[in-house]
Amino acid sequence: MSKLEQFRDETRAWLEANCPQSMRVTLHSFEDIYSGGRNPEIKHPDQKLWCDRMAERGWTVPHWPKEYGGGGLSGEEVKVLRQEMARINAQPPLESFGISMLGPALLKFGSEAQKQEHLPPIARGEIRWCQGYSEPNAGSDLASLQTRAVDKGDYYLINGQKIWTSYADKSDWIFCLVRTDSSGSKHEGISFVLFDMDAPEITTRPIKLISGNSPFCETFFDNAKAYKRNLIGEEGKGWTIAKYLLTHEREMISSFGAAPRESLAEAAIEAFGSDASGRLANGVLRQSLAQYQLDAMAFSATMARVRDEAKAGQGLGAASSIFKYYGTELNKRRNELNVALNGEAALGWEGEAYEGGRLCRDWLRSKGNSIEGGTSEIQLNIISKRVLGLPDA
């Protein structure tokens, strides 16, 4: 038996023994994902138990080094772990911006002291992070940001505003882009700092979306403190870190387009019935559904291949824009199909019969996928220039 086969057997046995049955159900909403933090939102009491068990093995971040709370697994072992979790329909034990965005940036740019301070609590789900990037006048043109950080010796005083700060009202710390110098070009003088959100100088206000939910916030800094020990990289050189982190954000958002665990085909047959050969009776919908399924499977396979090819810790680079664009388009198509499959029932806004309006709200929420993390138009520009090498118009 090979070492990888032995690892699979051991992993399968451990998951069977330690994954609670309540954590072996399909998640229907991002709001049901466990994100940890000082005051975690717990939808089921076994969520924290499952997170704690996986964190003890380093399997909340299996690809991270063991010294930072990870599992130290190879790429092949991580793939086996994911396959075995999918086999029993295990929920992710922990998902957070600390894992998907800040963690990779700290591993690449952080000092040893910064890694030791921040990465293990992220891996254990003890600290929930939010991202301070966009501002009212600096969205797609992020380098125009104006939130200022004034040097006060061993700390900065920060004043300004961020917007679209996802879950800022529920987060413990923020990784934030601030302007420490305005004398050069707009890409210069930007610094990447970390600081605690639990301070009276920081105010958050939820923004209600068309879906009725409020995951986004306005965030205001009024002489907030950020200690210099939490400056990542060099002062004024944060744009390099910002760009690197964005590739991981776009990779995370692109995962929205991965093939879902729930079967749209089964739901379609239940709604419209089947013909004599067992196919979905509605021919037009059958064609749309088949095309979506093929595209989703091709996208998932391509993502898996590219991740395998990418150098460890290097991210996808400009290619992340391809996956962000296509993944979000797939997610919008999936939600459109869900509405079509469920007809009038998909338009229910509230009440137990409509699952609190889940289908309708998810459909509306998916419209924002083509804006967040860099608009689709910006992604297409990046693809044309940096991936395809096309000349300017």
N, C-alpha and C positions, 0 to 999 in steps of 0.2 A: 504494500500500500504506500502511495506517495505521501509526502508531508502535507500536500494540499488536500488530498482525500481524507487524511487523518484529521486535518483542521475542520473539514466539512462535517465529519461525523461528530467531532467534539462540539462544534458550534450548534449543530442540529439538536444534540442531546441537551445542551445547556439552555437553548431557547425553549425547548419543550418543557423543561423543568422550571424555568424562571419567568417566562412571559405570561402574565395573567390572562385568563380567558377573556376578560373584559377589554383587553388591549388588542384583541384579535378581530376587530371589526373595522369596516371601511369608514374612513373619515369622509364626511360630506361637506365640510366647511373648513376654511382656514382658521376660523374662530375656535374650532375644536382642537387645534394643535397645541400641545403643551410647550410653553416658551420659557418656563422657569421664572426666576427673579426673586427679589426679597419678599414680595407679596404675590405669589403666582396665582393665576386664574386656573382653578382646578375644576374641570368639567366632570371628572370621575375620580374617586379617591385612589384608584390604582395607577393613575397617571404619574404621580410622584414616586410611587413604589417602583414602577417600571423604569423611570428615569434614573433613580438611585441605583438600581441593580445594574443597568447598562453602564452608568458612569463609573461604577466601581471597577468594571473591566476595561474602561477607557473606550467603550463602544458607542458613546454618544458622538465621539469624533474619532472613529477607528483609524483614520489615516494620519492623525497628529502624532508627534513623538510622545513616548510614555512620560518623559520628564515634564511635559506640559499638560498632563491629564488625558492624553490620547491613548489609543490602543497599540500604536506602533506597528500596525499591520501593513503588509505589502499591498500593492494594487490588486493582485489576484485574490488575496485574502479578504480585502474589503468587498470585492465583487461576490465572493462566496457568502459573506455575511449578509449582504443585501438580498441575495437569492434565497437564502434560508429564511430570512425575515418575511420575504414575499410569499414563500411557500405556506407559512402559517397565517398570512394576512396580518402580520404584526404592525402596529402603528409605529411611526417614528417616536423614539423615546423623548426627543428634544429637538426642536428646531428654533433657531433664533438668528438675529442679525449678527450676534457675536460669533456664531459658528460660520455662517455663510459669507460674511463680509469682513468684519474686523479681524477675526482670527487669522485668515490668510495674510492680511496686511501686517499684523504684528509678527507673524512668523518670518516674514521677509524683511521688514524694516525696523522692528522693535529691538531695543537693547535686551540683554539677557535679564536684567532686573525687571523690565516691563513685561517680558514674556512670563516670568515666574509670578509676577503680581496678578496679571489679568487673565491669562489663558486657563489655568486650572479652575477658577470660579466659573468661567464660561462653560467649560466641559462638564461641570457638575450642575449647571443650571442655577447657580446661586445669584448671578447678576444678569439682568436683562438690559440689552443695549438698544439705542436708537441712533439714527443717522442724521447729523446736522449738515446737510448739503444745500438744498435749494432755498432760495430766498424770493420774496415777492418780485424783485427785478433781476433775478439771476436763476433762471430755470435751465433751459437748454444751454444758455450762455452762462454756464456755472462759474467761469473764471471772473465774471463781473461782480462776484459777491462782495458785500460791503460790511458784514459783521466784523467789528474791529476788536483786536486784542492789544491792550496797552501794557508794555513791560513795567512790572512793579517789583523787580528784583527776583525773588524766587517764585513768583506767580504772575499770571496775566489777569487784567481786568477786562472782561468781555461785555460788549454792548452791541445789540443788534437784534435781528429777527430771522428766524428760519420758518419755512412753510412746507407743508406736505411731509412733516416729520412723523413717519408711521409709528404709532403706539408710543409717542412721547409721553402721554399721560400715564402710561403703565410701565415706563422704563426706569431703570435705576441710574444708568450712566449713559453718556452720549459721546460718540466720536464725531468731531466737529471740524469743519473748515473755517478758519478765521483769517482775517487780513492783519498781518503784523507789520507790513510795509507797503506804502502806496507810491513809492518814488519810481518804481520801474514799470514794466509792462504788466498787464492785468494777470498774466500767468505767474508772475514773480510776486514774492511777498505774501504768499498764501502759506499758512502753517496748519498742521494736522495735530489737534490736541484732544485729549480725553479728560472728561470731568464728571463729577457726581451731579445728578439732577436733583437731589434732595436738598435744595437750598431755596430760601425765600426770594433770592434774586432771579430765580428762573420761574417763568409762568408758562403754562401750556393751556391751549384752548382747542378742544376737538372741533373738527370740520365735518359737518354732516354731508354725506355723499348722496347722489341720486338713488342709491340702493337703500337708503335709510340708515346705513351704518356709519360709524365715525372712527375708522382706523387712523385717519390722518389728523394732524394737529398743526396749529400755529404755535411757535415757540419763541418766547421773548427773553432776552438776556439784559438785565439791568445791573451792571457791575458784578456779574457772576465771576467767580474765581476758577481759574484753571492752573494748577501747579505745574511748574516747568518740568518736573520729573516725569510728567505725562505728555510732554511734547514728543511726538514720534518723528524720528529723523531730525534733520536740521531745520532751524527756524527759517521760514521763507521758502523752503523747498518742498512744501506739502503737495504741490500739484502732481508731482510724480506718484506719490502715494495715493492721491485722490483718483488718478486715472487707473492705477492698478486695482484699487478696490472696486471701481466701477465695472471692470471686467468680471469680477466675481458676483457683483449684484446682477448684472445682465445674465450671467449663467444661471443664477438662482431663479430669476424671473422666467427665463426660458423653460425651466422645468414645469411651468404651468401647462406647457403643450405636450408633456409626456402622456403616453397612453394611459387612460384612467383604469382603475381596478374594476369599477362597475361596468357592466355590459350595456352599452347603448342599444345593441341589437336586441337583447332580451326585452328591454323596455319598449322598443319599437313594435315587436311582435305582440307584446301584451296589449299595446294600445290599438294597433291596426290589424292584427291577425295575420295569418299566413295563407299562402295559396296552396294548391294541391301538392306542390313539390316541397313544401315546407319553407319557402322563401317569404320574406316580408311582402305582404300583399300590395302595399303602396309602392309602385315602381319608381316614382320620382324620388321619394324619400329613401328607398333602397339604394339608389345610385349615389345620392349624397352621403349616405351613411357609409357605404363601402369605400368611397373616395376618401372620406375623413379617416376611416380606420387604417387604410393603406398609408396615408400620409403620416398619421400618428406613429405607426409602427416603424416607418422609414426614418422619421425624425428621432425616435428613441434609439434606434440602432446606430444612427449617425452620431448622436450625442455620446453613446457608450464607446464607440470607436475613437472619437476624437479625445475623450477623456483618457482613454488608455494610451493614446499617442502623446498627449501633452506631458511635458516634463513635470515631475513632482514639484508642487508648490509654485509653478510658473503661470498657472491660469491659462486661459484660452487666447489672450491678447485681443487683437482687433476682430478675430473670428467670433468672439462672444457676441458681437453685434448681429451676426447672421442668426445665431441661435435665439437671441432675445427677440428679434423681429419675427422669425418664423414660429417660435414657440408661443408668443402671445397671439399671433393670428390663429394658430390652431386652437388655443383656449377659447377665443371668441367664437370660432366655428362650433366647438363642442357645446358651448352654452346656447348658441342658436339652435342646434339640433335638439338639445334638451327641451327647449321651449316648444319646438315643432312637434316633438314626440308626445308631449303632455297636453297640448292643446289648451283649452280653457283653464284646466287645473294649474297650468304653469303661470297663469297671470294672477293667482291668488296672492294677496299681499301679507296676510296674517291669519292666525288661527291654526289649530292643530291639524285640521284636514289638509292644509297647504304647507305643513312643516314650517310654519312661521314665514311663509313666502320665500322659502329657500331658493327655489328654481328661478323665480323672477328677480330676486335680489342678486343672485350670482350672475345672472345674465347682464343686468345693469352694471354690476361691479366690473365685469370683464371688459367693459368699454374703456376703462382706465388703463388697461394693460399696455395699450399702444402709446401711452403718455409717460407712465412712471418708468424710472430707470433710464430715461432718455427716449424722446419721442421716436416713433417709427421713421419719421422723415430724417431725423438726425442719424439713426442707425443706417438708413439707406445711403446717406452721404458718406459715412465711415466705410461702409462696405465698398462703395464705388471707388473711393480714393485709396484706402489703406489695404484692402484685400484684393481688389481687382486692378488697382493701379491706373484707373481711368483719369484723363486730364480734366482740369476744371472747365466748366462750360464757358 
